[in-house]
Amino acid sequence: MTESRNRTLVIGASEKPDRYAYRAAHSLLRHGHDIALIGLRPGQIQGHPIQTGLPDLEDIDTVTMYVGARNQGPYYDYLKKLKPRRVIFNPGAENPELERQLQKEGIQPIEACTLVMLAVGDY
């Protein structure tokens, strides 16, 4: 399948070019990362399908969150089940409650911007 240490799940993916999640997906691909995408509506970004709901995924190293805290409820247990190494909470997606729960599961929460992390080589 794909290399697990390099696969990123983008939650909040959209086909709209003005969305940061769209820009992040493109930047991740440019930097050589494999991606999986979850959004409200099905679609695709550079041939990668945007799935809806809570798809059964494996080998996710990093989750980058582009959904605000008030809409993250369905993802609490889902993220714990995925067991990523880390979850990046992009600006506007910060959620101290979920971050604490992830830490208890051994998942590193990071409040940062995926686009900036990629741009400065700190991803």
N, C-alpha and C positions, 0 to 999 in steps of 0.2 A: 504494500500500500504506500502511503506517504511517510516521509521521515518525521517521526513524532516530535523531535526537538525543534522543528522548524514550522509547525502548523499553527496558524492563528485563526481563531473564530472571531468574526466581527458580528457583534450583536447590535442591531439597529441599521443594518445594511439597506441601502436604497439605490435605485437606478438614477436618482436625481444628482446631476453633477455638482450642484451647489451644496450638497450635504457633506459634512466632514467624514462620515462613515464611507461614503463613495470615494473621497480623496484618499482616505487611509487604505482602502482595499487596493487602489491603484499603486500607492506608494509601497505597500507590503509586497506586491507582485514585482515591482521594479527592483526591490531590494532582495529578491530571491526567496521570499517566503511563500509557502503553500497556504492557501486560505480556504476557510469555510465561511458561509454567509447565512445569517438569519435576519429576516426583516418582516415587516407587517404584510408586504405584498410580494408574491413571487416575481421573479425576474432574473436578470443575470448581469454580472459585471465581468467584462473581458472573458466571457465563456464560462465563468463560474456561477452556478445557480444560486439564487437567493432562495433559501428555504424558509418556510413559515412554521410557526408552532415551535415544538421542542424536538427536533429531529434526533434520531439515534446516531451520535457521532462518536468516533474513537480517535485516539492519538492527538488530542488537542493539548498543545504546550501552553499557549497564551490565549486568553480571551480579552478582547478590547471592547469596552462597553460604551455604546453611544445612545443609551436609553436612560432617561432621567429616573431618579430614585423612585418616584411615585408609580412608575410603570415597570419596576424591576421585580415585583412580587413573584411572578411565574418563574423567574430565573433562579431564585434562592436554592431550591433543592436541585434544580437542573445543573447548576454550576458545581455543586458538591458532588453530584454523580459523575460529571465529566472529569473531575480531579485534574484540572489544569495546574501547571506549576505556578501561574500568576494570573491575576485579573487586573487589567489597566482600566481605571475609571477616568475617562477623559473629562475635560471641563464640562460641567453641567450634569455629569453622571455620578458625582461623588455620593456615597451612601455609607455613612459610618456604621450603621447597624449591619448591613451586609458585609462590609469590610471586616468587622469583628468576627462574624460567623465564619467567614472564609479563613481567617487566621487560625481559628480553633480547629479547622479541618486541615491545617498545614498548607493552605494555599495563600500565596503572597499577594495582598492587595497593594496596588500602586496608584496613587493619584498623580497622573501625568497626562501629557498629550502624546498620543502615538505618533502623530505627524512630526512633532519636534524630536521625539526619541529617535525616529528613523533618520531624520535630517542630520542630527549631530552624531550619529553612530552609536547611540546609547540604548538601542533596542535589544 
